[in-house]
Amino acid sequence: MAVRLATEDDAAAIAAIYRPYVEGSRISFEETPPDAADIARRMRSPIHPWLVVEEDGRVAGYASTSPMRDRAAYRWSVETGIYISCEKRGRGLGKHLLAAHLDALERQGFVTIVAGIALPNDASVALHEKLGFTLSGIERGVGYKLGQWVDVGRWQRDLAPRAEKPTPPKPYPSSRP
């Protein structure tokens, strides 16, 4: 198993992994699966890395990063998402991938990472808590998908102390996992 930065060449594999989560679950609130071009566009941020985990030379999962909010004062905080291929779940790939993702974000200079988890999702909650995330709140009935209102839990983890005068996070190519 290997973790590396995702490239646009991985976009089709990422789209294929994400598709079942969009089409058949409440885990993602998207209703139309993005295609490879949409995924490639989302990956183009110079500061918000996407990582993939490979098993036997094939992409088996990915972790994405996006801004927590658009306003500048939030630039030290990021939101993350992690998806493992349905047939590869339960093998420890998610823990390995998320740990590498946290390390890369910490080295970039991010201070806080937040994960929004559609509830219930015991496996995702357990994974995040194993890696030091704690529940910071629950948004009640904020999404409606597949005929049901869904709560979203917010799990948060600090990556670094809050400096009095923080340095902005660095672009990720200089902080490869």
N, C-alpha and C positions, 0 to 999 in steps of 0.2 A: 504494500500500500504506500502511495506517495502523494504528498500534497504539493501543489504548485499554483502559481498565479494562472488564472484563466486567461485565455486569449480569444480573439474573435473566432478562431478556428474551432473552439469548443462550443460555440453558440448553439449549433444544432443538437449536440448531445445534452446540453443544459435544457433546451426547450423540450426535448423528449422526456427528461427526468421530471420536469415541472408540470407537464401536460396532465397527468392523472390527478395531481393535487388540485389543479384548476377545475377540471371537468367533473371529478367525482367525490370531492371532499369539501369540507368547510375550513380546511387548514389554510387555504389561500382564499382571499376575498375577490380575486380576479374571477371573471365569469367567462372570458374568452382567452384561450391559451395563446400566449405570444409565440410568434414564429422565430426562427433563427435570426432574422434581420432585426426584430424588436429586441431580442436578448442582446445582440451585438451592440445595438444603440445604447442600451442601458449600461453596458459594461465600459463605456468610453470615458468615464470620469477619471481624471488624473489623480484623484485623491481617495476615491472610494473603491477599494480592491474587491475583486471577486476571486475566490480560490476554488480549485477543484481537487477532489480526491480521486485518485486512480487506483484501480485494482486490476491486475493482469493487463496493464497498459490501456485500459478503457476508463473513461470518466464514469464514476459511480455515484457522484454527488457533488454538490457545490454549496458554497457560502457566499452570499452577496452582502454588500454594504451600501447604504444610502444615507443621505443626510437625515438627521433626526427631524429637523425643521429647516425652513428656508432662510430664516433670519440669521445674520452674521454671528450673533452672540452664542448660537448653538454650535458653532463650527468644531468645538472640542468633543461633541457628542455625536454618535452615529447609531443607526438602527441596522440590525443584522437579520438575515434570514438564512436558514439552512435546510436543504432538501437532499435526501438520499434516495437513489433509485429504489422503487418499491421492492424489487427482488433482492436488494443488497442490505435492507434494513436489519438491525439486530446483530451486526457483526463488529461493532465498535468503530465503524468508519466515521460516524457523526461526531463522536468524541474526539477522534484524531483530527478531523477537519476543523471543528470548532476551536480546539486548543491552538492549532496553527493560526487560525484566523485572529484569535485574541492576541496572540504573540505579535503578529504583523501590525495590528492596529495599535498596540501599545508602543511598539518601536516607531511608529509614525508620529506618535505624540498625542493620540486621542486620549481623553480622560475618562469618558463614560461610554458604555455600550448598552443599548436597550434592545430587547427582543419582544415583539408583540406576538403572543401565542393565542390562537383561537382555541377556545375551551369547549369541551374537554380535549386535552391532548397530553395524556399522562407521560408518554415517551419523551416528548419535547420538553415538558416541565422537568422531568428527571434529568435529562441530559444537561439542560442549562443550570440546574441547581448543583449537579456534580461539578460543574466548572465555575462555581462561585457566584452565580446570579441569584438575586433575591427578589421576591415579589415586591413591586413598588405600587401596584394598584390594579384594579379590575375595572374595565369599561363595560358597563352592562348593556347588552342588547344593541351594540353599535353596528352590527352587520347583519344582513339578511341574505341567506344563501341556501339553496336547495330546500326551500320551504320552512326555514327555521331561523329565528333570531339567535345571534351568536354573541357571546361575551368574548372579550379579548383581555387577557392578562398581560401586564407589562412587567417583565423581569429585567433587572438592571444589574450591571456590574461595573465597578470602578476599575479602571486600568492604570491610573496614576493618581498621585495626590494633586489637589487643586492648588496650583501655584498662584502667588499673588499677581504676577505678570506672566501669564502663560505664553509660550511660543506657539504659533499656529502649527497644526499638523503638517507633516511633510508628505509630498506625493509618494505613493507606494512603490514605484520601481526601485527606489533606494532602500527599501526595507523588505526585501524578499524573504519569505518564510524559510 
